[in-house]
Amino acid sequence: MSGEEAVLGQGYLELPGVPMAGSYQGHDHLQGSTLPRVTHASRGCSPLPPPAKSVNYTEYVKQISDRQPIMKRQAALGEFEQLVLLAVLQLKDEATGTAISTQLEEKAARRVSRGALYSALDRLESKGYLTWKVEGSTPERGGHPSRLFSLTEPGLEALREQQRALRNLTEGLDEILDPGA
């Protein structure tokens, strides 16, 4: 077997000279232990077609990396991003940067710098969770237009997913998290 070849066993890749589970050459203190075998399926990807007994390692790695995950995850939401999306959702058709900042300060007790807010809004837009349009200029703004933000369907789904996760994780903890209720 050349250095570029690897042998596929029962759902795992055996590389020449690399110890497999239960094989701890030179590590007597680990004898009797076993290592879990990481399979392609454990990475959340669709299964590979039945492999040949011996494959080119480079081709095998390319084949694995070209596979699409079974469940496509949405871009993760940070805590502040979640608060911003919730503020936009509550403000409906009046979600300007100033209104979002006021909402976060009043309802979430979070004082936010303008730079941090607009960075978060730009990140959320790049994730596809928000869109914006230019609202006409007003004398109060010195004739400058403002951006009006709105939630997209993927943004709403991301919020729903976060809510489900939070509800699942806090289930049965009411007495601890909210002792006065």
Backbone as CSV, one residue per row, in Angstrom:
resi,resn,N_x,N_y,N_z,CA_x,CA_y,CA_z,C_x,C_y,C_z
1,MET,0.853,-1.162,0.000,0.000,0.000,0.000,0.903,1.230,0.000
2,SER,0.637,2.191,-0.904,1.458,3.398,-0.967,1.045,4.349,0.149
3,GLY,1.850,5.399,0.363,1.570,6.378,1.410,0.291,7.170,1.163
4,GLU,-0.192,7.195,-0.072,-1.399,7.940,-0.410,-2.654,7.112,-0.229
5,GLU,-2.536,5.840,0.053,-3.705,4.984,0.124,-4.133,4.771,1.566
6,ALA,-5.395,4.552,1.732,-5.961,4.245,3.041,-6.973,3.127,2.849
7,VAL,-7.157,2.343,3.867,-8.101,1.236,3.798,-9.345,1.622,4.579
8,LEU,-10.491,1.397,3.979,-11.745,1.686,4.659,-12.227,0.438,5.358
9,GLY,-12.484,0.575,6.638,-13.005,-0.555,7.398,-14.495,-0.378,7.599
10,GLN,-14.987,-0.743,8.753,-16.417,-0.690,9.052,-16.832,0.741,9.410
11,GLY,-16.939,1.616,8.403,-17.371,2.978,8.635,-16.277,3.899,9.131
12,TYR,-15.023,3.467,9.086,-13.938,4.329,9.501,-12.764,4.137,8.554
13,LEU,-11.851,5.058,8.613,-10.703,5.065,7.730,-9.480,4.583,8.500
14,GLU,-8.801,3.558,7.987,-7.581,3.075,8.625,-6.399,3.624,7.839
15,LEU,-5.577,4.426,8.497,-4.406,4.981,7.850,-3.190,4.148,8.230
16,PRO,-2.307,3.901,7.276,-1.107,3.123,7.590,-0.294,3.808,8.683
17,GLY,0.133,3.050,9.681,0.983,3.569,10.744,0.251,4.374,11.802
18,VAL,-1.071,4.523,11.703,-1.838,5.272,12.689,-2.599,4.275,13.546
19,PRO,-2.365,4.281,14.879,-3.060,3.316,15.741,-4.569,3.550,15.716
20,MET,-5.314,2.465,15.735,-6.773,2.541,15.758,-7.254,2.293,17.183
21,ALA,-8.549,2.330,17.371,-9.124,2.139,18.696,-8.619,0.844,19.309
22,GLY,-8.210,0.935,20.573,-7.716,-0.235,21.269,-6.245,-0.504,21.010
23,SER,-5.622,0.259,20.122,-4.214,0.068,19.799,-3.430,1.264,20.321
24,TYR,-2.688,1.076,21.379,-1.945,2.154,22.011,-0.470,1.802,22.096
25,GLN,0.159,1.619,20.955,1.565,1.253,20.938,2.390,2.329,21.638
26,GLY,3.172,1.917,22.622,4.031,2.849,23.346,3.315,3.610,24.446
27,HIS,2.049,3.331,24.673,1.284,4.013,25.715,0.668,2.962,26.632
28,ASP,1.529,2.310,27.439,1.074,1.230,28.300,-0.011,1.670,29.283
29,HIS,0.020,2.933,29.703,-0.958,3.407,30.679,-2.369,3.469,30.079
30,LEU,-2.488,3.373,28.769,-3.797,3.418,28.124,-4.284,2.034,27.698
31,GLN,-3.496,0.998,27.979,-3.905,-0.344,27.563,-5.257,-0.697,28.165
32,GLY,-6.081,-1.334,27.393,-7.400,-1.730,27.852,-8.451,-0.662,27.587
33,SER,-8.009,0.570,27.266,-8.961,1.632,26.936,-9.309,1.526,25.462
34,THR,-10.390,2.116,25.107,-10.732,2.160,23.687,-11.067,3.588,23.311
35,LEU,-10.740,3.948,22.099,-11.065,5.258,21.569,-12.324,5.142,20.729
36,PRO,-13.189,6.134,20.776,-14.344,6.087,19.885,-13.890,6.277,18.449
37,ARG,-14.535,5.592,17.539,-14.205,5.747,16.137,-15.111,6.807,15.542
38,VAL,-14.523,7.825,14.965,-15.289,8.894,14.352,-15.624,8.466,12.939
39,THR,-16.882,8.371,12.668,-17.310,7.959,11.341,-17.808,9.162,10.568
40,HIS,-17.920,8.977,9.270,-18.419,10.056,8.427,-19.835,10.434,8.858
41,ALA,-20.659,9.448,9.201,-22.047,9.711,9.591,-22.107,10.509,10.885
42,SER,-21.114,10.348,11.782,-21.152,11.080,13.045,-20.885,12.561,12.841
43,ARG,-20.420,12.957,11.664,-20.222,14.369,11.360,-21.515,15.006,10.878
44,GLY,-22.612,14.281,10.852,-23.889,14.834,10.431,-24.035,14.912,8.930
45,CYS,-23.265,14.131,8.196,-23.308,14.175,6.740,-24.031,12.956,6.196
46,SER,-24.441,13.076,4.954,-25.100,11.940,4.328,-24.083,10.824,4.135
47,PRO,-24.528,9.569,4.178,-23.593,8.457,4.081,-22.920,8.398,2.714
48,LEU,-21.696,7.919,2.723,-20.962,7.734,1.472,-21.415,6.444,0.810
49,PRO,-21.263,6.355,-0.506,-21.566,5.083,-1.158,-20.595,4.029,-0.667
50,PRO,-20.946,2.749,-0.776,-20.037,1.711,-0.297,-18.672,1.862,-0.953
51,PRO,-17.618,1.962,-0.138,-16.287,2.198,-0.689,-15.632,0.911,-1.188
52,ALA,-14.630,1.121,-1.989,-13.807,-0.001,-2.423,-12.948,-0.419,-1.236
53,LYS,-12.319,-1.582,-1.322,-11.482,-2.055,-0.213,-10.324,-1.089,0.032
54,SER,-9.753,-0.532,-1.013,-8.651,0.396,-0.880,-8.926,1.601,-1.777
55,VAL,-8.772,2.812,-1.223,-9.016,4.009,-2.008,-7.853,4.964,-1.856
56,ASN,-7.741,5.876,-2.792,-6.747,6.926,-2.704,-7.199,7.899,-1.621
57,TYR,-6.336,8.153,-0.649,-6.701,8.979,0.494,-7.117,10.387,0.070
58,THR,-6.386,10.994,-0.847,-6.699,12.343,-1.311,-8.087,12.388,-1.944
59,GLU,-8.402,11.393,-2.758,-9.723,11.333,-3.387,-10.809,11.116,-2.334
60,TYR,-10.518,10.281,-1.339,-11.495,10.003,-0.282,-11.814,11.275,0.508
61,VAL,-10.781,12.036,0.876,-10.986,13.276,1.625,-11.802,14.252,0.788
62,LYS,-11.520,14.365,-0.503,-12.288,15.252,-1.375,-13.743,14.788,-1.436
63,GLN,-13.954,13.472,-1.522,-15.305,12.919,-1.579,-16.077,13.263,-0.302
64,ILE,-15.434,13.172,0.852,-16.081,13.504,2.123,-16.407,14.989,2.180
65,SER,-15.447,15.840,1.822,-15.672,17.278,1.957,-16.667,17.818,0.944
66,ASP,-16.923,17.104,-0.137,-17.913,17.537,-1.116,-19.330,17.184,-0.699
67,ARG,-19.491,16.333,0.329,-20.819,15.916,0.770,-21.502,17.071,1.492
68,GLN,-22.781,17.180,1.326,-23.562,18.206,2.001,-24.063,17.653,3.336
69,PRO,-24.063,18.465,4.395,-24.639,18.009,5.653,-26.117,17.646,5.471
70,ILE,-26.575,16.657,6.237,-27.964,16.237,6.160,-28.871,17.382,6.606
71,MET,-28.536,18.018,7.708,-29.350,19.100,8.240,-28.527,20.380,8.162
72,LYS,-28.938,21.293,7.309,-28.212,22.551,7.197,-28.563,23.431,8.379
73,ARG,-27.540,23.823,9.122,-27.755,24.686,10.273,-27.747,26.132,9.825
74,GLN,-28.584,26.913,10.446,-28.567,28.336,10.182,-27.369,28.924,10.913
75,ALA,-26.968,30.096,10.466,-25.885,30.779,11.151,-26.306,31.025,12.599
76,ALA,-25.392,30.790,13.498,-25.699,30.921,14.929,-26.026,32.366,15.289
77,LEU,-26.916,32.512,16.245,-27.291,33.825,16.765,-26.622,34.046,18.109
78,GLY,-25.931,35.151,18.235,-25.393,35.517,19.529,-26.489,36.145,20.382
79,GLU,-26.210,36.313,21.666,-27.214,36.877,22.574,-27.633,38.276,22.139
80,PHE,-26.667,39.119,21.818,-26.991,40.497,21.420,-27.756,40.515,20.102
81,GLU,-27.366,39.664,19.175,-28.082,39.591,17.900,-29.533,39.160,18.123
82,GLN,-29.742,38.230,19.029,-31.099,37.795,19.343,-31.914,38.962,19.912
83,LEU,-31.325,39.741,20.799,-32.022,40.903,21.365,-32.361,41.920,20.280
84,VAL,-31.437,42.135,19.359,-31.681,43.084,18.269,-32.840,42.605,17.394
85,LEU,-32.845,41.319,17.043,-33.942,40.783,16.237,-35.285,40.908,16.957
86,LEU,-35.289,40.643,18.253,-36.522,40.773,19.025,-36.998,42.224,19.058
87,ALA,-36.078,43.165,19.183,-36.443,44.586,19.182,-37.032,44.972,17.825
88,VAL,-36.420,44.519,16.743,-36.939,44.808,15.398,-38.338,44.223,15.254
89,LEU,-38.528,43.009,15.739,-39.829,42.343,15.643,-40.900,43.128,16.421
90,GLN,-40.549,43.624,17.612,-41.508,44.380,18.416,-41.827,45.739,17.810
91,LEU,-40.836,46.351,17.166,-41.047,47.687,16.609,-41.821,47.678,15.291
92,LYS,-41.941,46.522,14.693,-42.684,46.346,13.432,-42.190,47.315,12.370
93,ASP,-43.041,48.225,11.919,-42.703,49.125,10.810,-41.955,50.381,11.246
94,GLU,-41.539,50.441,12.493,-40.845,51.626,12.998,-39.444,51.292,13.503
95,ALA,-38.827,50.265,12.944,-37.535,49.782,13.442,-36.360,50.520,12.800
96,THR,-36.137,51.731,13.249,-34.942,52.470,12.835,-33.841,52.185,13.862
97,GLY,-32.618,52.555,13.548,-31.512,52.330,14.475,-31.755,52.969,15.830
98,THR,-32.250,54.196,15.826,-32.521,54.906,17.080,-33.613,54.206,17.882
99,ALA,-34.681,53.779,17.196,-35.778,53.103,17.889,-35.320,51.751,18.456
100,ILE,-34.482,51.046,17.712,-33.962,49.746,18.184,-33.112,49.973,19.435
101,SER,-32.257,50.976,19.386,-31.400,51.295,20.534,-32.238,51.638,21.762
102,THR,-33.285,52.444,21.577,-34.175,52.821,22.673,-34.884,51.589,23.235
103,GLN,-35.347,50.719,22.347,-36.039,49.494,22.756,-35.115,48.612,23.599
104,LEU,-33.867,48.458,23.162,-32.909,47.628,23.903,-32.619,48.226,25.279
105,GLU,-32.543,49.541,25.338,-32.261,50.183,26.617,-33.451,50.056,27.571
106,GLU,-34.665,50.272,27.058,-35.856,50.246,27.910,-36.295,48.835,28.307
107,LYS,-36.300,47.914,27.360,-36.866,46.590,27.635,-35.838,45.544,28.035
108,ALA,-34.591,45.722,27.625,-33.565,44.729,27.953,-32.502,45.288,28.892
109,ALA,-32.670,46.553,29.283,-31.698,47.210,30.168,-30.283,47.116,29.606
110,ARG,-30.171,47.300,28.288,-28.869,47.243,27.614,-28.583,48.579,26.944
111,ARG,-27.618,49.286,27.447,-27.185,50.525,26.805,-26.208,50.116,25.704
112,VAL,-26.472,50.560,24.492,-25.728,50.087,23.336,-25.103,51.254,22.582
113,SER,-23.841,51.114,22.229,-23.211,52.148,21.410,-23.731,52.042,19.981
114,ARG,-23.700,53.142,19.288,-24.186,53.178,17.907,-23.376,52.218,17.031
115,GLY,-22.073,52.183,17.234,-21.205,51.307,16.441,-21.521,49.833,16.652
116,ALA,-21.743,49.455,17.924,-22.062,48.050,18.222,-23.395,47.663,17.606
117,LEU,-24.374,48.576,17.673,-25.694,48.282,17.119,-25.613,48.108,15.605
118,TYR,-24.955,49.041,14.921,-24.904,48.951,13.463,-24.023,47.799,12.989
119,SER,-23.031,47.424,13.760,-22.242,46.227,13.427,-23.124,44.986,13.500
120,ALA,-23.929,44.905,14.554,-24.837,43.767,14.704,-25.879,43.761,13.594
121,LEU,-26.431,44.922,13.262,-27.423,45.004,12.186,-26.818,44.565,10.851
122,ASP,-25.575,44.971,10.589,-24.905,44.558,9.351,-24.655,43.048,9.338
123,ARG,-24.239,42.472,10.480,-24.028,41.018,10.565,-25.332,40.270,10.312
124,LEU,-26.405,40.754,10.928,-27.704,40.103,10.756,-28.191,40.204,9.315
125,GLU,-27.890,41.314,8.675,-28.249,41.442,7.257,-27.432,40.460,6.409
126,SER,-26.140,40.331,6.710,-25.299,39.412,5.926,-25.696,37.953,6.147
127,LYS,-26.272,37.635,7.301,-26.773,36.280,7.565,-28.132,36.043,6.904
128,GLY,-28.736,37.111,6.382,-30.034,36.996,5.732,-31.205,37.103,6.693
129,TYR,-30.968,37.588,7.907,-32.012,37.665,8.924,-32.749,39.002,8.930
130,LEU,-32.142,40.018,8.330,-32.734,41.349,8.276,-32.617,41.916,6.876
131,THR,-33.549,42.791,6.544,-33.416,43.628,5.353,-33.678,45.057,5.802
132,TRP,-33.338,45.994,4.971,-33.613,47.385,5.308,-33.918,48.158,4.039
133,LYS,-34.621,49.271,4.244,-34.881,50.196,3.146,-34.666,51.602,3.687
134,VAL,-34.429,52.514,2.780,-34.191,53.896,3.188,-35.529,54.581,3.395
135,GLU,-35.656,55.210,4.550,-36.849,55.980,4.877,-36.549,57.437,4.546
136,GLY,-37.542,58.167,4.102,-37.344,59.564,3.715,-36.713,60.407,4.806
137,SER,-36.071,61.475,4.376,-35.415,62.367,5.333,-36.457,63.217,6.063
138,THR,-36.095,63.603,7.272,-36.984,64.432,8.089,-36.198,65.621,8.626
139,PRO,-36.888,66.698,8.965,-36.189,67.860,9.534,-35.513,67.535,10.867
140,GLU,-36.130,66.585,11.659,-35.526,66.212,12.950,-34.154,65.564,12.766
141,ARG,-33.964,64.940,11.627,-32.679,64.281,11.351,-31.775,65.164,10.514
142,GLY,-32.089,66.423,10.424,-31.257,67.352,9.661,-31.305,67.077,8.162
143,GLY,-32.417,66.498,7.703,-32.565,66.208,6.288,-31.933,64.890,5.858
144,HIS,-31.368,64.144,6.811,-30.733,62.860,6.484,-31.763,61.727,6.511
145,PRO,-31.685,60.829,5.539,-32.596,59.665,5.572,-32.141,58.661,6.630
146,SER,-33.026,57.778,7.021,-32.659,56.724,7.973,-33.008,55.364,7.369
147,ARG,-32.419,54.335,7.941,-32.721,52.975,7.483,-33.841,52.395,8.334
148,LEU,-34.769,51.738,7.681,-35.879,51.075,8.341,-35.658,49.579,8.200
149,PHE,-35.507,48.885,9.319,-35.161,47.463,9.319,-36.399,46.590,9.463
150,SER,-36.351,45.422,8.828,-37.434,44.443,9.003,-36.846,43.039,9.009
151,LEU,-37.529,42.168,9.706,-37.112,40.773,9.858,-37.480,39.983,8.608
152,THR,-36.603,39.086,8.199,-36.899,38.189,7.081,-37.455,36.880,7.642
153,GLU,-37.955,36.027,6.780,-38.465,34.726,7.223,-37.355,33.889,7.872
154,PRO,-36.127,33.833,7.283,-35.049,33.100,7.979,-34.713,33.711,9.345
155,GLY,-34.833,35.028,9.471,-34.592,35.667,10.764,-35.632,35.265,11.792
156,LEU,-36.870,35.212,11.364,-37.945,34.779,12.251,-37.761,33.320,12.645
157,GLU,-37.355,32.482,11.697,-37.116,31.063,12.000,-35.938,30.897,12.969
158,ALA,-34.903,31.715,12.812,-33.765,31.662,13.740,-34.216,32.015,15.160
159,LEU,-35.081,33.019,15.282,-35.615,33.384,16.600,-36.459,32.255,17.179
160,ARG,-37.274,31.642,16.338,-38.100,30.524,16.805,-37.226,29.373,17.284
161,GLU,-36.159,29.097,16.550,-35.243,28.016,16.934,-34.581,28.326,18.273
162,GLN,-34.158,29.574,18.475,-33.554,29.981,19.741,-34.563,29.841,20.886
163,GLN,-35.811,30.241,20.644,-36.858,30.137,21.663,-37.111,28.683,22.046
164,ARG,-37.165,27.807,21.036,-37.377,26.377,21.310,-36.237,25.826,22.162
165,ALA,-35.009,26.172,21.793,-33.852,25.681,22.542,-33.890,26.193,23.984
166,LEU,-34.197,27.455,24.154,-34.257,28.036,25.498,-35.368,27.385,26.316
167,ARG,-36.527,27.196,25.696,-37.655,26.561,26.388,-37.282,25.132,26.799
168,ASN,-36.633,24.395,25.904,-36.233,23.022,26.213,-35.208,22.972,27.351
169,LEU,-34.264,23.894,27.331,-33.219,23.889,28.356,-33.705,24.371,29.722
170,THR,-34.725,25.211,29.735,-35.210,25.732,31.020,-36.395,24.947,31.568
171,GLU,-36.828,23.940,30.834,-37.968,23.132,31.284,-37.676,22.517,32.657
172,GLY,-38.595,22.733,33.590,-38.450,22.180,34.928,-37.575,22.982,35.854
173,LEU,-37.111,24.139,35.415,-36.225,24.968,36.251,-36.894,26.232,36.755
174,ASP,-38.213,26.309,36.649,-38.938,27.530,37.040,-38.676,27.911,38.493
175,GLU,-38.682,26.937,39.403,-38.473,27.245,40.821,-37.089,27.815,41.075
176,ILE,-36.125,27.423,40.286,-34.757,27.901,40.477,-34.560,29.248,39.787
177,LEU,-35.039,29.370,38.542,-34.800,30.581,37.761,-35.732,31.729,38.111
178,ASP,-36.930,31.432,38.557,-37.898,32.461,38.912,-38.594,32.080,40.216
179,PRO,-37.865,32.148,41.354,-38.413,31.639,42.613,-39.658,32.371,43.103
180,GLY,-39.877,33.606,42.678,-41.037,34.366,43.142,-42.307,34.056,42.392
181,ALA,-42.225,33.359,41.293,-43.418,33.108,40.467,-44.233,31.948,40.956
